[in-house]
Amino acid sequence: MTLGRIHSVESFGTVDGPGIRYIAFMQGCLMRCQYCHNRDTWDLDGGKETTVDEIMAQVIAYQPFLDASGGGITASGGEAILQAQFVSELFKACKAQGVHTCLDTNGFVRKYEPVIDELLDNTDLVLLDIKQMDDAKHIELTKVSNHRTLQFAQYLTKRNIKTWIRYVVVAGFTEDVESAIALAEFIKPMNNVEKVELLPYHPLGQHKWQAFGETYTMADISPPSTETMQKIQHVFLERGISATF
């Protein structure tokens, strides 16, 4: 029996996929995003060990609400793909129960082993975070290259997995039109991408960094204005790509 490490769960999530969703925040992440609002999920050995059966008991209890809203379950994090075997087994159990499955991921796949395909076989929707198309800026923002994320995006297209792209708009990294154009041109040929979700930067996770005794480097950055969000949105719309914020 595969055990998973869970940071926390949310029973009535409304922003991580369609409808009302049961969200399992998986423990562990290899990116070090400067604006991360789940800093406490980075530790690979943290969280609470749990089983698929334990999670499914909760999901089934909430299923009437999930079904009525067109919702389901979302595996988020942290980074859910780091626990691909557990999430694969969880999603397989959900599909057997008729529960819609959603994978919220930064696409940091190191090896394309069979478990990745098994996971995608039981995934109805992927929320893929693409932080920056320029690799140098991506490394500055996250401490890792974007190569794996972009490779995974292309793999999702090859597998024809329904995907929503998530793009955080933050001053100094992604508020510029040129970065948005680069992303739009990258995803334009991907027929599996239904839309882009533009997420305005917010500093709501700052207190978690402080709790770790660490400096939150974006403390002085303000959320983008509505005008800025509309400017970025227009880049995608004028290329025929649905974009919301």
N, C-alpha and C positions, 0 to 999 in steps of 0.2 A: 504494500500500500504506500503510494507516494504521499509524502508530507509536504505541505506548503508553508512558507513563512508569510504571515499576514500582518501588516502594520495596523490596519483598522478596516472597518466596513461602514458603509452608509446605506441605509435601507431605502431612502426615498430621494435619490439623486436625480437632478433634472437637467444637468448641463454636460453630461458625459455620454452622449448618444441620444437616440430618440426616446420620447416618453419618460415615464418614471423608471428608474433603474436601481437595482441593487448593485452597489459598487464595492468590489474587493480591492483594497489598496495593497498591492504586493510589496514585500520588503526587499530592498536592495536596488541600487542604481549605479551605473558606471560613469554617467555624465555628471558634471559639476556645474550646472547652469547657475549663473550669477543671480538670477531672479527666482530660483527654485522656491516654491512655497511649501514643499514637503521635504525640507532639509533632514528631518528625522527619519526618512525612509532610506537614506543612502547605505547604511550599514548592512552588509550582506548577511550578517549573523544576528541581526536584531529581529524584532517582531515576535509573534506568537506562532508556534507550530500548530497546524490544524489539518484536518482531512477533508477530502471532497464531500464525504457524507455529512460532516458537520456544517459545511457551507450550504449544501443542498437542502438540509432541513430548514434553514432560514429562508432560502430562496423560495421553496415551495410554500412556506407560510405566507410570503408576500406575493405569490404569483397572481392571485386575482387582481391586485392593484397594478402589477406590471403588465399583465395582459390587457386590461381595460384601457390602458393609456398607450398601448403600442410600444411598451418598453421591454425591459429584460435585464440581463446582467452585464456589467462592464468590469473587466479586469484592468486595473490601472496601477499606479504605483507612486513612487519607485518606478521600476521597469519590469513589467509583467513577463516579458520574453526571457528574462534571466531565470525564470522558473517555468520554462516552456512545458515540461512534462506534467507538472501539476495543473497548469492552466488548461492544457490539452485535455486532461482527464476530467477536469471540472466542466469544460465546455461540452465535452461529449455527453456527460450526464445531463447537462442543461438541455441539449438538443433532444435527448431521449424523452425529456419532460415537456418539450415544446416551448422552451424558453429561448428568446432571442439573445444572441451572444455578440458582444462587442469587445474588441481588443484595443485599449488605449496604450500606444507605444511610441518610443522614440526611434524604433527600427534598428537598434544596436544589436544586430545579429552577427555573431562571430563565425559560426559554422552552420551551413545549411544541411543539418542532419535530418533524418526522417521525421523526428519529432516536430520540426518546424512545419512540415507539410501536414502532419497529423493535426496540429493546432489550427492551421488555416482551413483544413477540411471541415472543422467544426466552428468556424468563425463567420458570422453573418456580416459583420461590419468592422473595419479597422479605422480607428482614429489615429492618423500618423502625424506626429509632431515633426515638422521640418523647421529647424531654428534659423538657418541661414544657408544660402546657396554658396556664398564665398567661403572657401574652406578656412582661410586665415581668420576671418571674422568669427566663424563657427568655433574654431579652437580657442579664440580669445573669450568667447561667451561661455563655452561648455567644457573646455580643457581637453576635448577630443575632436578628431576629424569628423567631417560629415559623410565620408565615403561609405560607411556601412549603412547609414540612413538612406542615402540616395540609391544604393544598390537594392535595399529592401523595397523601396518605393517601386523600382522597376520590376522587382520580383512579384510584387502584388499585382502589377499590370499583367505580367506574364500569366499569373494564376487567375486573373480576372476576378479578384477579390474586391467587393464593394468598399470604397475608401473615401473618407473625409480627411482632407489635409488641414492641420491646425498650425496657425502661424501667429506667434506672439509679436505684437507691434510694440517696440520699446525704443526709446530715444537712444541714439548712438549706435544702434545695431540694425534695426529693421524699419525705422520710420521713413527711410528714403525710398523714392520711387524706383531707383535702379535695382535695389534688392528685390522688390516686389516683382518687377519685370522679369528678373532672372528666374524666380520661382514660377511665375505664370508660364513662361516659355518652356520650363522643364516639364510641367504637368499637363500642358495643353494637349499633347498627343495621347494622354492616358485616358482611355475611354472608361476605365473603372472608377475614376475619381468623380464623385457626384458633386462635391462642392468644397469650397475653402471656408473654414471658420477662422475669422480674424479675431484674435483675443487681445484686447487692450492690456498692456502691462499694469500690474498692481503690486503694491509692496506688502500684501497681507501676510506673507510668511516671514517677515522681518524678525518677529519676536522669537521664532524658532532658531534662527541663527544666533541671536543674542543668548538664548538658553544654552547653546553649545559654546558660548564664550568666543564666538567668531564675529568678524566684521561683515556686515551686510553692505556690500560696495555700491548698491544702487539706492541707498537711502534718500539721496537727494534728487532722484529722477522722478518726475511727475508722470502720471498716466497720460496717454495721448489724448488730444482733443478730438471732438467729434469730426472736425474738419480734416484732421490728419487721418482718421479712420476712413472717412469717405474717400479721401485721395487714394489711399492704398486699395480700397475696395474697387475703385474705378479701374485700376490697372487690370484686375481680373475680369471685371464685367465687360470691358471693351475687347477682351479676347475670347468672349463667349463662355467664360467660366463663372459659375454661380459662386458668389462670395457674400457672407453675412457677418455681422458683428453685433 
